[in-house]
Amino acid sequence: MAIETLVGTTLAGYTVRGKVGEGGTATVFRADHPTHGTVALKVLREKLQHDKTAVARFLREAQFGARVEHANIVRTLDYGQSDSDRYYLAIEWAGGEILDKYAEKSGPLPCKEVAAIMAQICGAVQAAHDVGIVHRDLKPENIMYDPATRQIKLLDFGIAADTEAAPDQRLTRAGFFVGTLMYVAPEALSGELVGPAADQYSLATIAYYLLSGCLPYTGKSPRELFSQLLTQPPVSLNKAKPSLTFPAAVEAVVMKALSKAPAERYPSVMAFCEAFSDAANSTASSSGAAAAAATTDAGKDKGGLFGKMKGLFGR
């Protein structure tokens, strides 16, 4: 049965309602289940049903998702092979929109909002690291964000890696990097198995993008970007966009996590998260204190120039 004809049918007990997205290896549908309710149903492409590596990668994603439990990671509900030989993965339905789309529409975002978003993403990634899993494909397109609840959900462990797996159990050949070039850590370009520090680099790139609407490297083609990642430092956050200025503390945290050498980054994802949160929130507090002080001064000088200006802006 062609993938397009699955809409309106039942697969492994899931009634397929509509297609919501597709990638190179699988198609995602919205589906209903008597027990699980509304879910996202990921179905491996028919042409890959007999590809051992594709099937192994698909099942590994399901197993990794089931292994990591966190409020900001979509829950894996069920997976297997249907009676029609389709490999499927049912995951929690996450409301909201793709973070990339939200940032494109609403960004650049304020430091405080970015800190709140990053705290949730970092918590989810740290939970994966705690059980030996490196995500390897962190990017705004793999994160759902609900502006109404301010909650994020991390998606897609499709190319995640088990740091304790033996070399003969790895599905990525040595010398071939996986991930998305705009967000991948420089050390991943060698094709070697990367550690948690690579995810930290990707998280810093996400923070950089949410804050500025830009990326730390400006290459226009994959080849140019690849070369820049290997040979050049990232563009400083305060030089990302001429119209934007960021507190020195915020810039320092982001740029440290974007260090080319993994050892020069923070010792863990949560250490990066805490440093970023402290920098962003202390900046907000300082701004609030300055505003309060200005208000107090205005109260002392209602008849002066400041009071007259305040009156003009208050009309």
C-alpha positions as CSV (number, residue, x, y, z in Angstrom):
1,M,0.0,0.0,0.0
2,A,1.4,3.4,-1.0
3,I,2.2,5.8,1.8
4,E,-0.4,8.3,0.5
5,T,-3.2,5.8,0.8
6,L,-2.7,5.3,4.5
7,V,-4.9,8.2,5.3
8,G,-8.3,6.9,6.4
9,T,-7.0,3.4,7.1
10,T,-6.1,1.6,10.3
11,L,-2.5,0.6,11.0
12,A,-1.7,-1.5,14.0
13,G,-4.8,-0.2,15.8
14,Y,-4.1,3.5,14.8
15,T,-6.7,5.2,12.7
16,V,-4.7,7.5,10.3
17,R,-6.3,10.9,10.0
18,G,-3.9,13.0,8.0
19,K,-0.3,13.5,6.9
20,V,1.6,16.1,8.9
21,G,5.2,15.8,7.6
22,E,7.8,13.7,5.9
23,G,11.5,13.1,5.8
24,G,14.0,11.0,3.9
25,T,13.2,7.8,5.7
26,A,9.7,8.2,7.1
27,T,6.3,9.9,6.9
28,V,4.5,11.3,10.0
29,F,0.7,11.2,10.3
30,R,-1.8,12.3,12.9
31,A,-3.6,9.3,14.1
32,D,-6.1,8.2,16.8
33,H,-5.9,5.2,19.1
34,P,-8.5,3.8,21.6
35,T,-6.0,3.9,24.4
36,H,-3.3,6.5,23.5
37,G,-5.7,9.1,22.0
38,T,-4.3,11.4,19.4
39,V,-0.7,10.5,18.5
40,A,2.0,11.3,15.9
41,L,2.5,8.1,13.9
42,K,5.8,7.7,12.1
43,V,5.8,5.1,9.3
44,L,9.0,3.9,7.6
45,R,8.9,4.4,3.9
46,E,7.9,1.4,1.9
47,K,11.2,1.4,-0.2
48,L,13.2,1.0,3.0
49,Q,11.2,-1.8,4.6
50,H,13.8,-4.3,3.6
51,D,16.9,-2.0,4.1
52,K,18.5,-3.5,7.3
53,T,20.3,-0.3,8.2
54,A,17.2,1.8,7.8
55,V,15.1,-0.6,9.8
56,A,17.7,-0.8,12.5
57,R,18.0,3.0,12.7
58,F,14.2,3.3,12.8
59,L,13.8,0.8,15.7
60,R,16.8,2.4,17.5
61,E,15.0,5.7,17.5
62,A,12.0,4.1,19.1
63,Q,14.2,2.3,21.7
64,F,16.1,5.5,22.5
65,G,12.8,7.5,22.9
66,A,11.5,4.8,25.3
67,R,14.7,4.9,27.2
68,V,14.7,8.7,28.0
69,E,11.9,10.0,30.1
70,H,11.5,13.8,30.6
71,A,8.7,16.3,30.6
72,N,10.2,18.1,27.6
73,I,10.7,15.0,25.4
74,V,7.9,13.5,23.4
75,R,6.9,10.2,25.0
76,T,7.3,7.0,22.9
77,L,4.0,5.1,23.2
78,D,4.4,2.2,20.9
79,Y,6.4,0.8,18.1
80,G,6.8,-2.3,16.0
81,Q,5.7,-3.9,12.7
82,S,2.1,-4.0,11.6
83,D,0.2,-6.9,10.0
84,S,0.9,-5.3,6.7
85,D,4.7,-5.4,7.4
86,R,4.9,-1.6,8.0
87,Y,7.3,-0.4,10.6
88,Y,5.7,2.2,12.8
89,L,6.5,4.4,15.8
90,A,3.7,6.1,17.8
91,I,4.7,9.1,19.9
92,E,3.0,11.7,22.0
93,W,1.2,14.4,20.1
94,A,2.9,17.7,20.8
95,G,0.9,20.9,20.5
96,G,2.2,24.2,19.3
97,E,4.5,24.8,16.3
98,I,8.0,24.0,15.2
99,L,10.4,26.3,17.1
100,D,12.0,27.4,13.8
101,K,8.7,28.7,12.5
102,Y,7.9,30.5,15.8
103,A,11.4,32.2,15.8
104,E,11.0,33.1,12.1
105,K,7.7,34.8,12.9
106,S,8.4,36.3,16.3
107,G,12.2,36.6,16.5
108,P,14.7,37.8,17.4
109,L,13.5,36.8,20.9
110,P,14.2,38.6,24.2
111,C,17.0,37.2,26.3
112,K,14.6,36.2,29.1
113,E,12.4,34.2,26.7
114,V,15.3,32.5,25.1
115,A,16.6,31.5,28.6
116,A,13.2,30.0,29.5
117,I,13.2,28.0,26.2
118,M,16.8,26.9,26.5
119,A,16.3,25.7,30.1
120,Q,13.7,23.2,28.9
121,I,15.7,22.0,25.9
122,C,18.8,21.7,28.0
123,G,17.0,19.7,30.7
124,A,15.7,17.3,28.0
125,V,19.2,16.9,26.4
126,Q,20.8,16.4,29.8
127,A,18.3,13.6,30.6
128,A,19.4,11.9,27.4
129,H,23.1,12.3,28.3
130,D,22.4,10.9,31.7
131,V,21.5,7.5,30.1
132,G,24.4,7.6,27.6
133,I,22.5,9.0,24.6
134,V,23.8,11.9,22.4
135,H,21.1,13.4,20.2
136,R,23.4,14.6,17.4
137,D,20.7,16.5,15.5
138,L,19.6,19.4,17.8
139,K,18.1,22.2,15.8
140,P,14.9,24.4,16.0
141,E,13.2,22.1,13.4
142,N,13.4,19.2,15.9
143,I,11.7,21.1,18.7
144,M,8.0,21.9,19.2
145,Y,7.1,25.1,21.0
146,D,3.7,26.0,22.4
147,P,3.6,29.8,22.8
148,A,0.4,29.6,24.9
149,T,2.0,27.3,27.6
150,R,5.6,28.3,26.9
151,Q,6.4,24.5,26.8
152,I,8.8,22.8,24.5
153,K,9.0,19.2,23.4
154,L,12.2,17.7,21.9
155,L,11.6,15.4,18.9
156,D,13.5,13.0,16.7
157,F,16.2,10.7,18.1
158,G,16.6,9.3,14.6
159,I,20.4,9.7,14.4
160,A,21.1,9.7,18.2
161,A,24.1,7.6,19.3
162,D,24.7,5.4,22.3
163,T,28.0,6.5,23.7
164,E,28.6,3.0,25.2
165,A,27.9,1.1,22.0
166,A,30.7,-1.0,20.5
167,P,32.1,0.2,17.2
168,D,30.6,-2.8,15.3
169,Q,27.1,-1.7,16.6
170,R,27.3,1.8,15.2
171,L,25.1,2.5,12.2
172,T,27.1,5.5,10.9
173,R,30.3,4.6,9.0
174,A,33.6,6.1,10.2
175,G,34.4,9.2,8.1
176,F,30.8,10.2,7.5
177,F,29.3,12.9,9.7
178,V,25.6,13.0,10.6
179,G,23.5,16.0,11.6
180,T,22.6,19.3,10.1
181,L,25.6,21.3,9.0
182,M,24.3,24.7,10.3
183,Y,24.1,23.3,13.8
184,V,26.7,20.5,13.9
185,A,29.8,20.8,16.1
186,P,33.1,21.0,14.2
187,E,34.4,17.8,15.7
188,A,31.5,15.9,14.1
189,L,32.8,16.7,10.7
190,S,35.6,14.1,11.0
191,G,32.9,11.4,11.2
192,E,34.0,10.1,14.6
193,L,31.5,9.4,17.3
194,V,30.9,12.6,19.2
195,G,30.2,13.1,22.9
196,P,27.8,15.3,24.9
197,A,29.9,18.4,24.2
198,A,28.7,18.3,20.5
199,D,25.1,18.6,21.7
200,Q,26.2,21.6,23.8
201,Y,27.6,23.3,20.7
202,S,24.3,22.7,18.9
203,L,22.4,24.1,21.8
204,A,24.5,27.3,21.8
205,T,23.9,27.6,18.0
206,I,20.1,27.4,18.7
207,A,20.4,30.1,21.4
208,Y,22.5,32.3,19.0
209,Y,19.8,31.9,16.4
210,L,16.8,32.6,18.7
211,L,18.6,35.8,20.0
212,S,19.7,37.2,16.7
213,G,17.8,35.5,13.9
214,C,21.3,34.7,12.4
215,L,23.7,31.7,12.6
216,P,27.3,31.9,13.8
217,Y,28.7,31.0,10.4
218,T,27.7,32.8,7.2
219,G,28.7,30.3,4.5
220,K,26.3,30.3,1.5
221,S,27.0,26.8,0.4
222,P,27.6,23.5,2.2
223,R,31.2,23.5,1.0
224,E,31.9,27.1,2.2
225,L,30.1,26.4,5.5
226,F,32.1,23.2,6.0
227,S,35.4,25.1,5.4
228,Q,34.4,27.9,7.9
229,L,33.5,25.4,10.6
230,L,36.9,23.9,10.4
231,T,39.1,26.9,9.9
232,Q,37.3,30.1,11.2
233,P,36.0,31.3,14.5
234,P,32.2,31.9,14.7
235,V,30.9,35.5,14.2
236,S,30.6,37.1,17.7
237,L,27.0,37.4,18.9
238,N,27.3,41.2,19.0
239,K,28.4,41.3,15.4
240,A,25.6,39.0,14.2
241,K,23.2,41.8,13.3
242,P,24.2,45.5,13.3
243,S,20.8,46.6,14.8
244,L,21.1,44.3,17.8
245,T,23.3,44.6,21.0
246,F,23.5,42.0,23.6
247,P,24.9,42.1,27.2
248,A,28.6,41.1,27.4
249,A,27.7,38.3,29.9
250,V,25.2,36.7,27.5
251,E,27.6,36.9,24.6
252,A,30.4,35.4,26.6
253,V,28.3,32.3,27.6
254,V,27.1,31.6,24.1
255,M,30.6,32.1,22.5
256,K,32.3,29.8,25.1
257,A,29.8,27.0,24.3
258,L,30.6,27.6,20.6
259,S,34.4,27.0,21.2
260,K,35.9,24.8,18.5
261,A,37.6,22.6,21.0
262,P,35.1,20.5,23.1
263,A,37.3,20.9,26.2
264,E,36.9,24.7,26.1
265,R,33.1,24.5,26.4
266,Y,31.2,24.1,29.6
267,P,31.7,20.8,31.5
268,S,28.0,19.8,30.8
269,V,24.9,20.9,29.1
270,M,23.4,21.9,32.4
271,A,26.5,24.0,33.3
272,F,26.0,25.9,30.0
273,C,22.3,26.2,30.7
274,E,22.8,27.6,34.2
275,A,25.5,30.1,33.0
276,F,23.2,31.3,30.2
277,S,20.2,31.6,32.5
278,D,22.2,33.6,35.1
279,A,23.5,36.0,32.4
280,A,20.1,36.5,30.8
281,N,18.2,36.9,34.0
282,S,20.7,39.1,35.7
283,T,20.5,41.4,32.7
284,A,16.7,41.5,33.0
285,S,17.0,42.2,36.7
286,S,19.5,45.0,36.1
287,S,17.1,46.5,33.5
288,G,14.3,46.3,36.0
289,A,16.3,47.9,38.7
290,A,17.3,50.7,36.4
291,A,13.7,51.3,35.4
292,A,12.7,51.4,39.1
293,A,15.4,53.9,39.9
294,A,14.3,56.1,37.0
295,T,10.7,56.0,38.2
296,T,11.9,57.0,41.7
297,D,13.9,59.9,40.3
298,A,11.0,61.0,38.3
299,G,8.9,61.1,41.4
300,K,11.4,63.4,43.1
301,D,11.4,65.8,40.1
302,K,7.9,65.9,38.8
303,G,8.2,69.6,38.0
304,G,11.5,69.3,36.2
305,L,12.5,68.4,32.7
306,F,12.2,64.6,33.2
307,G,8.6,65.1,34.5
308,K,7.7,67.2,31.5
309,M,9.1,64.6,29.1
310,K,7.3,61.8,31.0
311,G,4.1,63.8,30.6
312,L,4.6,64.1,26.8
313,F,5.2,60.3,26.4
314,G,2.3,59.5,28.6
315,R,-0.3,61.2,26.3
